[in-house]
Amino acid sequence: MNYISTRGKIKPIPFSEAVLMGLASDGGLLLPEVIPDFRDRLSELSRLDYRELCCAVMQPFVDFSDEDLTDIVSRSYEAFTVPEVVRIKEAGPYTVLELFHGPTLAFKDIALQFLGNVFEKVLSERGGSLNILAATSGDTGSAAIQGVRNRNNLKIFVMHPAGRVSRIQELQMTSVLDDNVFNIAIDGTFDDCQSLMKSIFSDLEFKKSFSLGTVNSINWARVLAQIVYYFHAAFRVMERTGAGDVSFSVPTGNFGDIFAGYMAYRMGLPVNKLILATNSNDILARFFGSGDYSCGEVVPTVSPSMDIQVASNFERYLYYRCGSDPARLSSVMAKFAQQKRLDSTLLDDDPDDVIAAGRATDEETLSTITEVWHRHQYLLDPHTAVGWKVAGDISSSSPVICLATAHPAKFPDALPSRLMKDAAKHPVIESLTGSETRCSAMNCDIDELKKFISNGVAD
Ligand SMILES: *Cc1c(COP(=O)(O)O)cnc(C)c1O
């Protein structure tokens, strides 16, 4: 399987190269040349355990041997605390798919543990090293650090805005003391961190001489790892209920998670609806509701990992809505960059109509947490609560699976009562208090950052 760019200006490349490239070098996003069809293999796949299923689903997409892939998968999910990597629970009207049993208690671990192992494997074959630079507003940083800590030939530099991430998120990053991990607290906002990233990556000479790479959610390997749990959960729920298909409710920010669900659907998984749930940063909900895709200002909410306006993975979906025509997609994106508004009349009609969208305000999110706790004795984190609320607004004739993207202990401030805060407690979070930390404070200054990176790389 080779990978192409949505903008059509690179030659097809194999998986290993696609993973190192991250963003396509023509500014587009990478996609598999064809989407493999699993329709004839569903009953065979349904008999596999989670790790076997990973190998079966991923095999057509990668350029690793079966043996190497099995090894990468088994190492990626060693640190998960439930036997099947994810856990399925019934709660009232829905099935909850708990994706937060990895080292940082958020679903991002499922993809970033895998990505760390893929990087290590590719580097061991090609030689050389990779230095990852990331900017985080919270969750991605810690999951990326856990994915690459203590690995050969990899270093990671993570910038966060000083004093603007939660105490828990900060400790989850700065308490990792491995030699290859560098935390940087930037005197500025998350946008300042992102513009530092952009300046560094636009300095192609610097990027090349320091072998800089990224781990953000546009990396295809992250999407790939996430496809697997859609299959796993659908199989378990169809077995239990006898239903012929299922729906998923997906708390959405950068459109990475739900795009994995869309891929699963295109691969032949019987999906009735993919319910896209946003908080008040609702550009995607507006697009699927009325075709209006216009940027607003990002507003802070109780589900901070979804406080995003322009979703970086959305271009992948738009590519298919442009008839898989890179020239058409490129002109749609160029127009969007100019007008900050997408002209949806330029897109094909949605042939499958599988994505339905809605939004939840903070007030609705908090009352959902309280209601589900009292009625069903299940404690939702604020991101999962957005998905639960929107699932209730959209009718589905099939069983609904709500993706639980974080453990409630990660976001105690959003839990409405003392009782819930106590019930949420998790040893991974508790153990952070008082731990030794390491972090470098820095001005928002590109030269200072470059100097820090070159010293760190030389270390
Ligand atoms: C990142 C994140 C999301 C959003 O996922 P996307 O792939 O960006 O749409 C939702 N919930 C939590 C807890 C997250 O960390």
The ligand as an SDF file (V2000), in Angstrom:
LIG
                    3D

 15 15  0  0  0  0  0  0  0  0999 V2000
   -7.8640   14.9000   21.6520 C   0  0  0  0  0  0  0  0  0  0  0  0
   -9.1030   14.6170   22.4220 C   0  0  0  0  0  0  0  0  0  0  0  0
  -10.3820   14.6440   21.8080 C   0  0  0  0  0  0  0  0  0  0  0  0
  -10.5860   15.0310   20.3460 C   0  0  0  0  0  0  0  0  0  0  0  0
  -10.1200   14.0740   19.4490 O   0  0  0  0  0  0  0  0  0  0  0  0
   -9.8450   14.4650   17.9080 P   0  0  0  0  0  0  0  0  0  0  0  0
   -9.2000   13.2850   17.3120 O   0  0  0  0  0  0  0  0  0  0  0  0
   -8.9070   15.6580   17.9760 O   0  0  0  0  0  0  0  0  0  0  0  0
  -11.1410   14.8150   17.2810 O   0  0  0  0  0  0  0  0  0  0  0  0
  -11.4830   14.3030   22.5810 C   0  0  0  0  0  0  0  0  0  0  0  0
  -11.3590   13.9940   23.8920 N   0  0  0  0  0  0  0  0  0  0  0  0
  -10.1570   13.9780   24.5190 C   0  0  0  0  0  0  0  0  0  0  0  0
  -10.0970   13.6320   25.9620 C   0  0  0  0  0  0  0  0  0  0  0  0
   -8.9880   14.2690   23.8040 C   0  0  0  0  0  0  0  0  0  0  0  0
   -7.8010   14.2610   24.4440 O   0  0  0  0  0  0  0  0  0  0  0  0
  1  2  1  0
  2  3  1  0
  2 14  2  0
  3  4  1  0
  3 10  2  0
  4  5  1  0
  5  6  1  0
  6  7  2  0
  6  8  1  0
  6  9  1  0
 10 11  1  0
 11 12  2  0
 12 13  1  0
 12 14  1  0
 14 15  1  0
M  END
$$$$
